Amino acid sequence: MNRSKRKIVPQKKSVFSFVVDGECEYWYLQMLKDNEKSQKIRLSPDMYKSNTLEGQYKKVIELAEDSEKVFWIVDFDMIYKETKERKSGQTSKLTKFKELYRKAKRCSNVEIIVNNPCFEFWVLLHFCHTTRFYENYKILLPDLQKHLDNYVKTENYFVKSDIYKRLKPNLQIAISNSKKLGEFDFENIETGKAEMYKIFKELGL
């Protein structure tokens, strides 16, 4: 007599996994993990290797199978740029992101973090509260350099000088400033947002 095989459901590990679209986020999370000695944070060298939304989404769903929580960190500036520059008749990058965003949200253990325009807006909020919409990193950089005059997107700057440790004295300011801005809204995309605070809420920091 044939017996139906019971499907084995993989047990989720008590870890937080991350999918990001850039090296800066990866280096920052490395420093966060090291400074807070967090056993929860799981980082992998390939977490930022995919430069397409579809590739990132696929990785998110894969990690959701065995992670307590998956954070998908998205810089919105390229989505905004490519949506503005799309040719007539083409599906916009914004439409594609909205579709993947909604699909990913169906997973109860997936948290999507949007930084608009980019990760550096979160860094800026450590020093001031602003609602300004910066279209891209290049426009934002002069304001950030008023507080971090040597800021550059390099591993040496982030890791060897320990960007997290440098920013930590102002962490609660950044969390407060980013919360005031609320969550990302597809109906109002020209608004500065930094949802990184959600990571610290889950970590209890």
trRosetta pair geometry for C-beta under 8 A, 3 or more apart (Angstrom, degrees):
i j d omega theta_ij theta_ji phi_ij phi_ji
10 65 5.8 46 62 157 136 96
10 66 5.3 -56 134 -87 130 95
11 66 7.5 49 87 -135 42 83
12 65 7.8 -164 -96 138 82 36
12 66 5.6 175 -121 -158 52 36
12 67 6.2 -35 -158 72 97 11
12 68 5.6 123 147 -75 119 51
12 109 7.4 -147 -139 -99 153 174
13 42 7.8 61 101 -45 132 151
13 66 5.5 36 2 157 94 87
13 67 6.3 -27 57 -106 87 44
13 68 6.7 -93 94 -26 49 84
14 40 7.1 -75 141 -119 79 76
14 68 5.2 40 -135 -43 40 136
15 40 6.0 159 -136 -169 48 48
15 41 7.4 72 -165 -167 85 2
15 42 4.2 42 169 -25 133 123
15 67 5.6 -77 81 -135 84 82
15 68 6.0 148 48 14 33 98
16 40 5.0 38 5 149 102 96
16 41 5.5 -31 66 -101 103 50
16 42 6.5 170 73 18 45 81
16 67 6.8 83 -132 -178 21 115
16 68 6.5 -54 -72 68 57 99
16 69 4.7 -15 -116 72 81 101
16 70 7.5 164 -164 -90 58 27
16 71 6.5 26 176 -9 104 106
16 199 7.7 119 163 -146 152 85
16 202 6.6 119 -99 122 142 135
16 203 7.5 -71 -7 -75 159 89
17 42 5.0 -31 -91 72 70 110
17 44 7.8 4 -147 -3 99 107
17 47 7.8 -162 179 -115 83 123
17 63 4.2 -140 107 180 154 133
17 67 4.2 -87 2 -106 115 157
17 69 7.4 179 29 93 65 51
17 70 4.9 -20 71 -111 96 78
17 71 7.4 -176 92 25 46 69
18 25 7.7 -156 162 142 133 113
18 26 7.9 164 107 -103 131 65
18 29 6.0 -104 27 -131 172 168
18 41 7.6 5 -19 -157 118 87
18 42 7.6 176 6 78 80 64
18 43 6.5 -11 40 -104 116 71
18 47 5.6 45 94 -172 82 145
18 70 7.3 169 -84 -161 25 62
18 71 5.0 -16 -110 66 76 97
18 72 7.9 159 -160 -86 53 30
18 73 6.6 3 -165 -3 101 111
19 47 5.8 -142 -113 -168 44 84
19 48 7.8 147 -170 -81 50 51
19 50 8.0 -14 -166 47 108 115
19 56 5.2 135 154 -163 126 85
19 59 4.9 142 -112 101 133 118
19 60 5.0 -95 13 -72 152 79
19 63 6.8 -170 -45 13 107 146
19 70 6.9 23 -3 178 101 105
19 71 7.4 -172 30 93 64 52
19 72 4.9 -10 64 -115 106 71
19 73 7.1 179 86 25 52 69
20 25 3.9 -157 -159 90 150 138
20 26 5.8 -162 60 -54 141 77
20 29 7.6 -164 -33 -10 147 137
20 47 5.9 47 25 133 85 101
20 48 4.8 -29 82 -89 87 100
20 73 4.5 -6 -108 63 83 112
21 25 7.5 63 45 19 52 140
21 48 6.3 123 -151 -146 8 87
21 50 7.9 -68 -115 89 71 69
21 51 6.8 91 -158 -128 90 54
21 56 6.3 -36 -78 -84 92 145
21 73 7.2 -138 8 98 78 75
21 74 6.2 55 -7 -126 128 53
21 75 5.8 -121 68 21 123 94
21 78 7.9 -130 142 31 147 137
22 25 5.4 99 70 7 83 99
22 26 7.4 -146 106 -2 49 91
22 48 5.9 -76 61 -157 8 135
22 75 6.3 29 -11 -10 128 135
22 119 6.8 -127 66 -11 135 133
23 26 5.3 -59 -154 39 43 116
23 27 6.1 39 153 -19 76 104
23 48 5.9 173 -75 101 47 158
23 153 7.5 107 74 172 103 98
23 155 7.1 -65 157 -71 128 88
24 27 5.9 -55 -147 37 31 108
24 28 6.2 32 154 -20 65 107
24 119 5.3 179 104 69 125 155
24 120 7.9 -23 148 -55 161 80
24 153 5.5 -65 -72 -141 119 95
24 158 6.4 -172 -138 -82 64 148
25 28 5.6 -54 -146 37 31 113
25 29 6.3 29 156 -17 65 107
25 48 6.9 150 63 -88 103 132
25 73 5.3 172 -157 102 154 147
25 119 5.5 -149 -70 -91 87 144
26 29 6.0 -59 -149 38 27 108
26 30 6.5 36 150 -25 62 103
26 43 6.9 117 -154 -158 82 122
26 47 6.2 149 -103 74 110 112
26 48 5.1 -96 -45 -16 128 136
27 30 5.4 -48 -152 29 34 118
27 31 6.7 29 153 -14 64 104
27 155 5.9 -163 -98 -123 139 65
27 158 3.7 59 134 125 140 145
27 159 5.4 -100 -156 -53 109 91
27 163 7.1 70 124 22 105 130
28 31 5.9 -60 -155 39 32 108
28 32 6.3 36 147 -22 66 106
28 119 7.2 -172 -6 -175 152 137
28 158 6.4 -84 -62 -159 61 120
28 163 5.9 -65 -106 86 77 128
28 164 6.1 124 -161 -64 66 96
29 32 5.2 -47 -143 35 37 117
29 33 6.2 42 156 -21 66 103
29 41 6.5 -173 177 -170 99 136
29 43 5.9 152 116 -90 119 127
30 33 5.9 -57 -153 35 27 111
30 34 6.4 21 153 -15 63 110
30 43 6.3 -34 -83 -9 72 179
30 159 6.5 -11 93 -106 136 101
31 34 5.6 -54 -141 39 33 110
31 35 5.9 27 162 -15 67 111
31 158 6.9 -136 -25 163 134 81
31 159 6.7 -156 -63 -113 105 55
31 162 5.5 147 -139 -150 126 67
31 163 5.8 157 34 54 169 75
31 164 3.5 171 121 6 114 119
31 165 6.7 -110 179 -16 117 80
32 35 6.2 -60 -140 41 23 104
32 36 6.0 -6 171 9 62 116
32 38 7.2 -10 134 16 81 134
32 41 6.9 143 101 -80 102 168
32 164 5.0 -171 -67 -117 58 152
32 199 7.9 6 172 135 164 136
33 36 6.7 -73 -137 51 17 91
33 37 7.9 64 165 -103 52 11
33 38 5.2 -99 -134 53 60 99
33 41 4.3 -126 -98 79 106 141
33 43 6.6 -105 -30 -15 158 125
34 37 7.3 11 -178 -73 27 50
34 164 7.8 144 56 53 92 141
35 162 7.4 114 -66 -167 118 117
35 164 5.3 -148 1 109 145 126
35 165 5.7 -178 -99 -73 137 84
35 168 6.9 -144 158 -66 156 144
36 203 7.1 29 148 168 160 140
36 205 6.4 -56 -121 -92 144 138
38 41 4.6 64 104 1 122 104
38 203 6.4 -41 -118 -143 142 123
40 68 7.8 -67 -155 52 95 135
40 203 6.4 -179 66 -116 148 86
41 203 7.8 0 -54 -99 100 124
42 67 7.1 -133 43 -117 136 113
43 47 6.3 -86 -160 -9 67 148
44 47 5.0 124 64 -45 78 95
45 49 8.0 49 128 -46 67 114
46 49 4.5 -34 -159 -5 72 131
47 59 7.5 149 -138 160 54 147
50 55 3.1 -153 -166 124 135 126
50 56 5.2 -170 92 -59 122 62
50 58 7.7 178 -115 50 172 103
50 59 6.2 -173 13 -19 142 132
51 55 7.2 33 43 52 33 139
52 55 4.3 90 62 6 92 104
52 56 6.9 -161 90 -5 49 84
53 56 5.7 -57 -148 38 32 111
53 57 6.1 35 154 -22 67 107
53 74 8.0 36 -116 -124 92 125
53 79 7.7 71 -69 -93 131 108
53 93 7.4 145 -17 -162 141 87
53 96 5.9 127 72 127 149 113
53 97 5.6 -113 -134 -91 154 75
53 100 5.6 174 155 25 111 163
54 57 5.7 -53 -147 35 30 113
54 58 6.4 34 153 -22 63 105
54 96 7.8 -60 -54 175 88 121
54 100 7.1 -139 -93 -90 50 141
55 58 5.7 -51 -149 32 31 114
55 59 6.6 30 153 -16 63 105
56 59 5.7 -57 -153 36 33 111
56 60 6.4 39 149 -25 66 104
56 72 6.5 109 156 -152 109 109
56 74 7.6 120 133 -91 160 95
57 60 5.5 -51 -150 30 34 117
57 61 6.6 29 155 -15 66 103
57 72 7.7 33 -98 -133 52 151
57 100 4.5 -100 -86 -161 145 123
57 103 7.1 46 -164 82 131 121
57 104 6.1 -121 -138 -65 91 115
58 61 6.1 -57 -152 37 30 107
58 62 6.4 32 150 -21 63 109
59 62 5.5 -54 -147 36 33 116
59 63 6.2 28 158 -15 68 107
60 63 6.1 -62 -149 40 26 105
60 64 6.3 33 152 -30 63 107
60 70 5.5 136 -156 140 74 140
60 72 4.8 -8 -100 -78 133 123
60 104 5.7 -3 118 -128 147 122
60 107 7.9 174 142 42 100 151
60 110 6.0 65 171 -132 114 126
61 64 5.5 -48 -147 26 32 119
61 65 7.6 49 152 -35 57 90
61 104 7.2 -119 -64 -112 84 79
61 107 7.0 -176 -115 -48 69 149
62 65 6.3 -45 -176 5 35 114
63 66 7.2 -87 -166 51 43 75
63 67 5.1 10 159 -6 84 135
63 70 4.8 125 102 -108 113 130
64 67 6.1 -72 -113 47 27 99
64 70 4.9 -82 -78 -1 75 141
64 107 4.9 -25 -161 -175 157 152
64 109 5.6 146 -149 79 91 104
64 110 5.5 -36 -96 -64 129 100
67 70 5.1 99 82 -61 141 86
67 109 6.7 169 95 140 80 131
68 109 6.4 -147 157 -153 33 129
69 109 5.3 -131 -104 -175 47 87
69 110 7.8 154 -162 -92 59 23
69 111 6.3 9 -174 0 106 112
69 202 6.1 -139 107 -166 175 151
70 107 7.6 1 43 115 120 138
70 109 6.2 77 11 125 83 86
70 110 5.0 -21 68 -111 102 70
70 111 7.1 173 85 27 49 69
71 111 5.1 -23 -106 74 69 100
71 112 7.9 149 -160 -98 53 21
71 113 5.8 12 -173 -5 100 120
71 198 7.5 160 -122 99 116 110
71 199 6.0 22 -106 -92 162 97
72 104 6.4 -34 9 179 156 157
72 110 6.5 15 -8 -172 112 100
72 111 7.3 179 22 88 71 47
72 112 4.9 -23 66 -113 105 69
72 113 6.8 171 81 24 49 72
73 113 4.7 -18 -107 72 68 112
73 115 7.0 20 -174 -7 90 108
73 119 7.7 44 161 -87 124 101
73 196 7.6 37 -125 -96 118 80
74 79 7.5 28 165 -23 117 135
74 97 7.4 127 -175 -149 156 124
74 112 6.8 -1 4 -172 118 93
74 113 6.9 161 22 84 70 55
74 114 5.2 -23 70 -108 101 67
74 115 7.2 -179 88 25 48 71
75 78 6.5 65 101 8 99 96
75 115 5.5 -30 -106 71 60 101
75 117 6.8 30 -176 147 88 57
75 118 4.3 21 -145 -120 118 70
75 119 6.1 -60 -86 -24 110 76
76 79 5.2 -64 -161 44 58 115
76 80 5.7 59 144 -26 85 106
76 114 5.5 47 -54 -173 113 102
76 115 6.7 -159 -1 85 88 45
76 116 4.1 -9 38 -100 140 82
76 117 5.9 -113 70 -141 85 43
76 118 7.5 -132 39 -64 62 50
76 184 7.5 169 -68 -131 142 133
76 189 7.3 -162 174 -166 140 99
76 193 7.5 56 -2 54 144 110
77 80 5.6 -57 -149 37 31 113
77 81 6.2 30 155 -20 67 108
77 116 7.4 147 -54 -144 65 54
77 117 3.7 55 -72 -180 103 101
77 118 5.1 -22 -10 -52 126 97
77 135 7.0 96 -136 151 94 48
77 136 4.6 104 -160 -116 131 68
77 137 6.4 -92 -24 -24 175 79
78 81 5.5 -50 -140 37 35 113
78 82 6.0 26 163 -13 68 108
78 93 7.5 -100 128 156 73 161
79 82 6.3 -59 -141 42 24 102
79 83 6.1 27 156 -22 61 112
79 93 4.8 -157 -146 126 65 117
79 94 5.8 107 164 -81 102 63
79 97 5.3 7 -136 -33 140 153
80 83 5.8 -60 -149 35 25 112
80 84 6.5 22 156 -17 62 108
80 94 7.5 59 -94 -73 44 107
80 116 7.8 97 -40 -143 134 97
80 117 7.0 -78 24 -127 143 93
80 135 6.8 -148 118 -159 140 71
80 136 7.9 -152 75 -71 122 80
80 189 6.7 172 -101 150 104 124
81 84 6.0 -61 -154 36 28 108
81 85 6.2 3 159 -1 65 116
81 135 7.8 100 -75 166 85 94
81 136 6.8 46 -64 -81 121 120
82 85 5.9 -65 -137 50 32 101
82 86 6.4 59 157 -58 65 87
82 92 7.7 142 116 -167 81 67
82 93 4.1 64 92 -17 116 146
83 86 6.0 -26 -150 -12 30 116
83 92 4.4 51 -132 -171 86 112
83 93 4.8 -111 -60 47 79 90
83 94 4.3 38 -100 -19 145 105
86 90 4.5 -139 -179 78 108 122
86 91 7.9 -109 -159 86 150 26
86 92 5.2 -133 -2 -107 161 70
86 93 7.1 -171 -61 -9 123 83
87 90 4.9 83 62 -10 76 123
91 95 5.4 -110 -178 75 86 133
91 96 6.1 94 134 -52 114 97
92 95 4.5 102 61 1 85 100
92 96 7.1 -149 98 -2 49 85
93 96 5.6 -54 -150 39 36 114
93 97 6.2 37 152 -20 68 106
94 97 5.8 -54 -145 37 30 110
94 98 6.3 34 154 -23 64 106
94 186 7.7 133 179 -149 103 95
94 189 7.2 -49 -130 -87 132 165
95 98 5.7 -53 -148 33 29 114
95 99 6.6 31 153 -20 62 105
96 99 5.8 -55 -153 33 31 112
96 100 6.5 21 155 -10 66 108
97 100 5.9 -60 -145 44 33 105
97 101 5.8 42 154 -29 67 109
98 101 5.5 -50 -142 33 27 118
98 102 6.5 25 159 -17 61 105
98 186 5.6 74 -109 -126 114 145
99 102 6.2 -60 -154 35 26 107
99 103 6.5 23 152 -16 62 110
100 103 5.6 -55 -145 39 35 113
100 104 6.1 34 157 -19 68 107
101 104 6.0 -58 -148 37 25 108
101 105 6.4 29 153 -25 61 109
101 112 5.9 95 -140 -158 85 176
101 186 7.9 173 72 -67 157 125
102 105 5.6 -52 -147 30 31 117
102 106 7.4 46 151 -33 58 92
103 106 6.0 -43 -170 8 37 114
104 107 6.1 -49 -175 25 50 107
104 110 5.0 -122 169 133 88 153
104 112 6.0 99 101 -62 133 120
105 110 6.8 -127 -97 85 28 112
105 112 6.8 -59 -73 -3 84 124
107 110 4.0 66 82 -4 112 116
111 198 5.8 -166 170 140 137 137
111 202 7.4 -138 -9 -48 164 144
112 195 7.9 33 115 97 56 155
113 195 4.3 -161 -149 93 74 108
113 196 6.1 81 -175 -83 137 44
113 198 5.8 -155 -94 46 107 125
113 199 7.0 -7 -76 -40 155 97
114 184 3.9 29 58 -56 140 154
114 193 5.8 24 103 104 96 132
114 195 5.5 60 46 9 57 128
115 118 5.6 22 116 169 114 15
115 119 5.3 80 100 -78 169 39
115 121 5.6 166 -178 49 96 110
115 122 5.7 -63 -123 -30 126 107
115 193 6.7 -158 -138 99 29 76
115 194 5.2 29 -125 -118 84 65
115 195 6.8 -129 -67 26 60 74
115 196 6.8 27 -79 -40 111 97
116 121 6.7 -22 80 25 37 165
116 133 7.5 -30 137 -136 107 81
116 184 6.6 128 -20 -112 127 105
116 189 7.2 -151 -139 -172 150 67
116 191 6.9 57 99 85 141 53
116 192 6.0 -171 95 -141 89 34
116 193 4.2 48 31 39 107 91
116 194 7.6 -128 36 -60 60 52
117 121 6.2 132 37 -38 60 127
117 133 7.9 96 -46 -174 94 65
117 134 5.0 -97 -2 92 122 88
117 135 6.3 63 -84 140 144 16
117 136 5.4 -155 169 -107 158 25
117 137 6.4 -141 104 -51 123 56
117 139 7.9 82 11 54 157 106
117 140 6.4 -156 43 -31 120 135
117 192 7.7 -50 -16 -116 66 73
118 121 6.1 129 62 -7 52 93
118 136 7.4 45 -21 -163 122 48
118 137 4.9 -11 26 -74 156 96
118 140 7.1 -157 43 31 106 153
119 122 5.7 -49 -171 29 52 114
119 123 6.9 50 138 -18 74 102
119 196 7.8 78 -139 -64 73 132
120 123 5.0 -46 -150 34 48 118
120 124 6.3 56 149 -25 70 98
120 137 5.8 95 24 -131 138 91
120 140 5.6 138 102 113 122 136
120 141 7.1 -17 157 -85 161 64
120 144 5.6 -52 175 -76 113 158
120 151 7.7 104 -133 160 116 142
121 124 5.5 -47 -149 32 35 116
121 125 6.7 40 151 -24 63 102
121 134 6.7 -172 -87 38 110 124
121 140 6.3 -86 -76 -140 76 153
121 192 5.7 -168 -159 -161 138 102
121 193 7.4 65 114 73 148 34
121 194 5.0 -156 109 -69 98 112
122 125 5.8 -53 -153 29 32 113
122 126 7.8 47 146 -30 57 90
122 174 6.6 60 -180 -173 69 124
122 178 6.7 15 -123 -85 76 136
122 194 4.0 156 -84 -158 73 130
122 196 4.5 53 -130 3 144 140
123 126 6.0 -40 -173 7 41 115
123 144 6.2 45 99 -139 112 123
123 148 7.3 -47 158 8 123 146
123 151 7.6 129 138 -134 151 143
123 163 8.0 -51 -114 179 121 119
123 167 6.7 -96 -136 -106 77 143
123 174 7.9 -31 -126 -118 18 137
124 127 6.3 -75 -171 41 45 100
124 128 6.7 -44 163 49 81 89
124 130 7.0 -42 135 33 122 125
124 140 6.7 -106 -45 -178 146 111
124 143 6.3 35 -131 113 132 106
124 144 5.0 -91 -83 -94 96 87
124 147 7.4 137 -131 33 59 138
125 128 7.2 -96 -126 69 35 48
125 129 7.0 46 -142 -103 80 47
125 130 7.5 -128 -94 33 74 82
125 173 7.4 -177 146 123 70 81
125 174 4.5 101 107 -137 94 74
125 177 4.1 -173 -169 94 104 133
125 178 5.3 83 145 -56 166 86
125 194 5.5 -146 -4 43 146 155
126 147 7.7 164 82 141 93 153
126 167 5.1 -84 -118 -157 165 100
126 170 3.9 94 -178 108 91 126
126 171 7.0 -18 -121 -83 102 33
126 173 6.0 89 -156 82 44 108
126 174 4.2 -19 -83 -64 63 115
127 146 8.0 172 127 89 152 92
127 147 4.1 -63 -100 -115 171 160
127 170 6.5 5 -69 -176 53 163
127 173 7.6 80 -67 116 16 139
128 147 7.6 -153 -11 -55 101 140
128 177 7.5 106 114 -123 30 154
129 177 4.4 -151 -102 -127 81 106
129 180 6.6 7 -148 59 122 150
130 143 7.9 -8 -18 166 171 150
130 177 7.9 26 20 -174 53 124
130 192 6.5 16 110 60 86 165
131 181 6.5 167 -112 -111 77 94
131 191 6.9 -34 -178 -158 87 86
131 192 5.8 178 -169 41 35 111
132 192 5.7 48 77 -30 45 137
133 190 4.7 30 -147 172 166 71
133 191 5.7 -70 -81 -97 109 20
133 192 5.4 -151 -91 -41 47 75
134 137 7.8 80 135 -83 126 20
134 139 4.8 180 -161 93 92 109
134 140 4.0 64 175 -69 165 95
134 143 7.8 -130 -83 28 137 134
134 192 6.6 54 10 -93 81 106
135 139 5.5 67 45 14 82 150
136 139 5.5 98 59 10 68 99
136 140 7.2 -136 105 -2 37 96
137 140 5.6 -65 -145 42 33 110
137 141 6.1 51 158 -46 69 98
138 141 6.0 -36 -148 5 27 119
139 142 7.8 -55 179 20 34 98
140 143 6.0 -71 -170 43 52 107
140 144 6.0 45 143 -21 85 111
141 144 5.5 -61 -144 39 35 111
141 145 6.0 31 161 -20 71 109
141 151 7.3 -161 -150 88 85 120
142 145 5.8 -56 -143 37 30 110
142 146 7.3 47 152 -34 59 91
143 146 5.9 -36 -165 7 38 116
144 147 6.4 -72 -172 44 43 97
144 148 6.0 -28 157 46 83 99
144 151 5.6 -60 129 47 114 163
145 148 6.2 -76 -116 79 41 59
145 149 5.2 68 -176 -124 81 43
145 150 7.9 118 -137 -17 92 18
145 151 5.7 -132 -90 30 74 108
146 149 7.6 37 -115 -79 9 76
148 151 4.1 73 112 -52 114 109
150 157 7.4 -163 127 -126 94 120
151 157 7.2 109 -150 176 42 147
152 157 5.0 162 65 -36 84 157
153 157 7.4 -94 -107 52 5 135
153 158 7.9 17 -152 -39 42 117
154 157 4.6 92 61 6 87 101
154 158 6.9 -171 88 -1 44 89
155 158 5.9 -64 -140 47 32 103
155 159 5.3 -6 176 11 73 120
155 160 7.6 74 131 -10 68 93
156 159 6.9 -59 -114 51 14 87
156 160 5.0 -19 -160 22 57 127
156 161 7.3 54 146 -9 61 96
157 160 7.4 -7 -55 49 10 89
157 161 5.6 -27 -159 29 42 125
157 163 6.9 52 135 -65 75 110
158 161 7.3 59 5 53 3 87
158 163 4.6 -36 -141 -14 60 129
159 162 7.1 14 -176 -76 26 47
159 163 7.8 -24 -51 -1 29 93
161 166 6.7 13 140 -39 94 136
162 165 4.0 12 136 24 121 118
162 166 6.3 142 100 -20 74 87
163 166 5.7 -58 -148 37 33 113
163 167 6.2 18 160 -10 68 112
164 167 6.0 -67 -147 44 28 102
164 168 6.1 49 155 -51 66 99
165 168 5.7 -32 -143 1 29 121
167 170 6.0 -76 -174 54 62 97
167 171 6.5 93 131 -71 84 76
167 174 7.3 20 170 -28 112 148
168 171 5.1 -13 -150 -33 47 118
170 173 4.6 -48 -172 39 78 122
170 174 6.0 83 129 -26 86 96
171 174 5.7 -57 -152 35 34 111
171 175 6.3 33 153 -19 68 105
171 200 7.3 157 173 -111 116 157
171 205 7.6 -52 149 139 146 112
172 175 5.5 -48 -144 36 36 114
172 176 6.3 37 155 -18 65 105
173 176 5.9 -58 -150 39 28 110
173 177 6.1 25 155 -17 65 110
174 177 5.8 -56 -141 40 29 109
174 178 6.1 23 161 -16 65 110
174 194 7.6 -74 -179 113 93 143
174 196 7.7 -24 146 77 119 119
174 197 7.3 -173 123 -77 81 96
175 178 6.1 -59 -144 39 25 105
175 179 6.3 27 157 -21 62 109
175 197 4.4 119 -136 -123 74 113
175 200 6.1 -84 -98 69 126 148
176 179 5.9 -56 -148 33 27 111
176 180 6.7 33 154 -25 61 104
177 180 5.9 -53 -157 27 31 115
177 181 7.2 30 149 -20 61 103
177 194 7.9 21 105 54 93 126
178 181 5.7 -53 -159 28 40 114
178 193 7.7 74 -156 -173 85 51
178 194 4.3 -89 -120 82 116 97
178 195 6.9 171 170 -89 122 24
178 196 6.6 -88 -142 47 172 79
178 197 4.7 175 85 -25 130 122
179 182 7.8 48 174 -67 40 32
179 197 5.8 -87 -57 91 84 171
181 191 7.3 162 -171 151 101 104
181 192 6.2 -84 -139 99 143 80
181 193 5.5 177 134 -113 129 56
181 194 6.8 76 50 29 149 73
182 185 7.4 13 118 -32 120 111
182 193 7.5 -66 81 -116 62 101
183 193 7.3 45 -176 -146 25 131
183 195 6.5 50 -129 -100 67 121
184 193 5.0 117 -83 149 77 171
184 195 6.4 -63 -23 -41 100 132
185 188 4.4 20 92 43 122 92
185 189 7.3 -136 87 -67 65 49
185 191 7.1 21 43 44 104 135
186 189 6.6 6 -149 -64 35 99
188 191 5.3 24 137 -8 100 129
194 197 7.4 86 116 -15 84 91
195 198 5.4 4 163 -5 86 116
196 199 5.8 -35 -176 15 62 113
196 200 7.5 51 138 -9 75 100
197 200 5.7 -58 -159 39 49 109
197 201 6.3 55 145 -26 74 102
198 201 5.4 -49 -149 31 37 117
198 202 6.6 34 154 -16 66 103
199 202 6.1 -60 -157 37 30 107
199 203 6.3 18 151 -10 66 113
200 203 5.6 -58 -139 46 35 107
200 205 4.5 -87 -156 68 88 99
201 204 7.7 31 176 -71 28 33
